Amino acid sequence: MSALADRLPHFESSILALARVAFQETGATGFALFEETREAPGLRPVARLGKELSVPAVLEDVHFPLVAFPLHAKHAADGFAAFSFEDRTGAERAREPLNRMREALEIIWSARFPEARLLELVAGISTLEARLIGSKIAERAHGLLTGEPGADRLGALVNHVRTVVRPGVAIRALESIVKELEDELDERRVTGQAKALLQATHSISENQAYTHLRVLSRKSRRPLKDVATDVIAILAATTSAA
């Protein structure tokens, strides 16, 4: 659908989630997010919600009751967000709350392209660790060459290489970060399912469902994910029995 959707769909979903909240809070009828890239100059739509907004409508808002503002990444405006309303009175009334939401939209917008920096850091880590490994092996080999003859220098060097050439501190740290992120995503997935079931079963809000899970977790002294898994199983069994 779009450059944003192709690269980071989760950011698009979070932006649309904010837009839905804005619809409820302000009475907006339409939302459009536009992006401008070096590869394709000019605004192009990357996400829409509700009543369709075209690029001309955003640029010539004299014809439409709109609240629109640019979005910045690295201090440069390369995005544009616009909310449409039934009339100008509604748009003016919504201007202040939407300006508050603008901060959240800009935070997401500016954070949508972390890959380049991450790749740069990983490449730097790889280079530094390779240099460190090479230095350790070369230094050990030089030490063996200048040492006393007759010793099992080859065996010593092989053992040294085995010790040195293994996942470095940085790799282990990155693996740990990946594992933590995977665990957190999995917990959020399970917790989200449990909250949705509690909301549907007991007609409560999302916040009330989450509070209920937290209370169960605290009382049982068990991880939130485990409690959520039990809730899903119990409610699913209850539904099946009914």
C-alpha positions in Angstrom: 0.0 0.0 0.0 2.7 2.5 0.9 6.4 3.0 1.7 5.5 3.2 5.4 3.3 0.1 5.2 6.0 -1.8 3.3 8.8 -1.0 5.8 7.2 -0.8 9.2 3.6 -1.9 9.3 3.5 -1.8 13.1 4.1 1.9 13.0 1.3 2.4 10.6 -1.1 0.4 12.9 0.0 2.5 15.9 -0.6 5.8 14.0 -4.1 4.6 12.9 -4.8 3.6 16.5 -4.1 7.2 17.6 -6.3 8.5 14.8 -9.2 6.3 16.0 -8.8 7.8 19.5 -8.8 11.3 17.9 -12.0 10.4 16.0 -13.8 9.6 19.3 -12.4 12.6 21.1 -12.9 15.3 18.4 -15.6 14.0 16.1 -13.3 13.9 13.1 -14.7 12.2 10.0 -11.5 11.5 8.1 -7.8 11.1 8.6 -5.0 10.9 6.1 -1.2 10.5 6.5 1.1 11.6 3.7 4.8 11.0 3.2 7.4 12.8 1.0 10.6 10.9 0.1 13.6 11.8 -2.0 12.8 9.0 -4.4 9.3 10.3 -5.0 9.0 14.1 -4.5 5.5 15.3 -3.5 3.1 14.1 -0.9 1.7 10.7 -1.3 -0.9 8.9 1.0 0.5 6.2 3.2 -2.5 5.7 5.6 -6.1 6.6 5.6 -9.1 6.3 8.0 -12.7 7.3 7.6 -13.6 9.8 4.9 -11.0 9.9 2.1 -8.8 12.9 1.8 -6.8 13.6 -1.3 -3.5 15.5 -1.6 -5.2 18.6 -3.2 -7.7 18.7 -0.3 -4.9 18.9 2.2 -2.9 21.5 0.3 -6.0 23.6 -0.5 -7.9 23.4 2.8 -9.9 26.4 2.0 -12.4 23.9 0.5 -12.4 21.6 3.5 -12.8 21.9 7.2 -9.4 20.5 8.2 -6.9 20.4 11.0 -3.6 19.6 9.3 0.1 19.8 10.4 3.5 18.6 9.2 5.4 15.7 10.8 9.1 15.9 11.3 11.9 13.3 11.2 15.5 14.5 12.0 14.3 18.1 12.1 13.0 18.0 8.6 9.3 17.9 7.6 8.8 14.8 5.5 5.2 13.9 6.5 1.8 15.5 6.8 -1.2 14.6 8.9 -4.7 15.8 8.3 -8.1 15.3 10.1 -11.3 16.3 8.3 -14.6 17.4 9.9 -18.2 18.0 9.0 -17.9 21.7 9.4 -15.4 24.4 10.3 -16.8 24.8 13.8 -15.9 21.2 14.6 -12.5 21.6 13.1 -11.8 24.7 15.2 -13.0 23.0 18.3 -10.7 20.1 17.7 -7.6 22.1 16.9 -6.3 22.2 20.5 -6.7 18.5 21.4 -5.3 17.5 18.0 -2.3 19.7 18.6 -1.7 17.8 21.8 -1.9 14.5 19.9 0.5 15.9 17.3 3.4 15.3 19.7 2.6 11.6 19.9 2.3 11.4 16.1 5.6 13.1 15.6 7.3 10.8 18.1 6.1 7.8 16.2 6.8 9.4 12.8 10.4 10.3 13.7 11.1 6.8 15.2 9.9 4.9 12.1 13.3 4.4 10.5 15.7 3.0 13.0 17.1 0.4 10.7 20.0 2.5 9.3 21.3 3.4 12.7 20.9 -0.2 14.0 22.7 -1.6 11.0 25.5 1.0 11.4 25.9 0.0 15.1 25.9 -3.8 14.3 28.5 -3.3 11.5 30.7 -1.3 13.9 30.4 -4.0 16.6 31.3 -6.7 14.1 34.3 -4.7 12.9 35.6 -4.0 16.4 35.2 -7.6 17.6 36.9 -8.9 14.5 39.9 -6.5 15.2 39.9 -7.6 18.8 39.9 -11.3 17.9 42.7 -10.8 15.3 44.8 -8.9 17.8 44.5 -11.5 20.5 45.4 -14.4 18.1 48.3 -12.5 16.5 49.6 -11.5 19.9 49.5 -15.0 21.2 51.1 -16.4 18.1 53.9 -13.9 18.4 54.4 -14.8 22.0 54.7 -18.5 21.2 57.2 -17.8 18.4 59.5 -16.0 20.8 59.0 -18.5 23.6 61.1 -21.5 24.5 61.3 -24.2 21.8 60.0 -27.7 22.4 56.7 -26.6 23.9 53.5 -27.7 22.2 53.1 -24.3 20.6 50.7 -25.5 17.9 48.4 -27.1 20.5 48.6 -24.0 22.7 47.7 -21.8 19.7 44.7 -24.0 18.7 43.4 -23.9 22.2 43.8 -20.1 22.3 41.9 -19.8 19.0 39.1 -22.0 20.4 38.8 -19.7 23.4 39.0 -16.4 21.5 36.8 -17.2 18.5 33.4 -17.5 20.2 30.4 -15.2 20.5 31.7 -11.9 21.9 30.2 -9.8 24.6 28.4 -7.6 22.1 26.8 -10.6 20.3 25.7 -12.1 23.6 24.2 -8.7 24.6 22.3 -8.4 21.3 21.0 -12.0 21.6 19.8 -11.1 25.1 18.0 -8.0 23.9 16.4 -10.0 21.1 15.2 -12.6 23.6 13.8 -9.9 25.9 11.9 -8.3 23.0 10.5 -11.6 21.9 9.4 -12.4 25.4 7.8 -9.0 25.8 5.9 -9.2 22.5 4.7 -12.7 23.4 3.5 -11.5 26.8 1.7 -8.5 25.2 0.1 -10.9 22.6 -1.2 -13.2 25.3 -2.3 -10.4 27.6 -4.1 -8.7 24.8 -6.1 -11.9 24.1 -6.9 -12.3 27.8 -8.0 -8.6 28.0 -10.3 -8.9 25.0 -11.9 -12.1 26.4 -12.5 -10.4 29.8 -14.0 -7.3 28.1 -16.3 -9.4 26.0 -17.3 -11.7 28.8 -17.8 -9.2 31.6 -18.6 -6.0 29.6 -15.7 -4.1 31.1 -13.2 -1.6 29.7 -9.7 -2.5 28.6 -8.2 -0.7 31.6 -10.4 -2.7 34.0 -9.5 -5.9 32.3 -5.8 -5.1 32.5 -6.2 -4.1 36.2 -7.9 -7.4 36.9 -5.0 -9.4 35.3 -2.5 -7.4 37.3 -4.3 -8.0 40.6 -4.4 -11.8 39.8 -0.7 -11.7 39.0 0.1 -9.9 42.2 -2.0 -12.1 44.4 -0.8 -15.3 42.9 2.8 -14.1 42.6 3.0 -15.4 39.1 4.1 -13.7 35.9 1.4 -11.7 34.0 1.8 -13.9 31.0 1.1 -17.1 32.9 -2.0 -15.5 34.5 -3.3 -14.3 31.2 -2.7 -17.8 29.7 -4.8 -19.3 32.5 -7.6 -16.7 32.0 -7.7 -17.5 28.3 -8.0 -21.3 29.0 -10.7 -20.8 31.6 -12.8 -18.4 29.6 -12.4 -20.5 26.4 -13.5 -23.7 28.4 -16.5 -21.8 29.8 -17.5 -20.6 26.4 -17.2 -24.1 24.9 -19.3 -25.6 27.8 -22.0 -23.0 27.2 
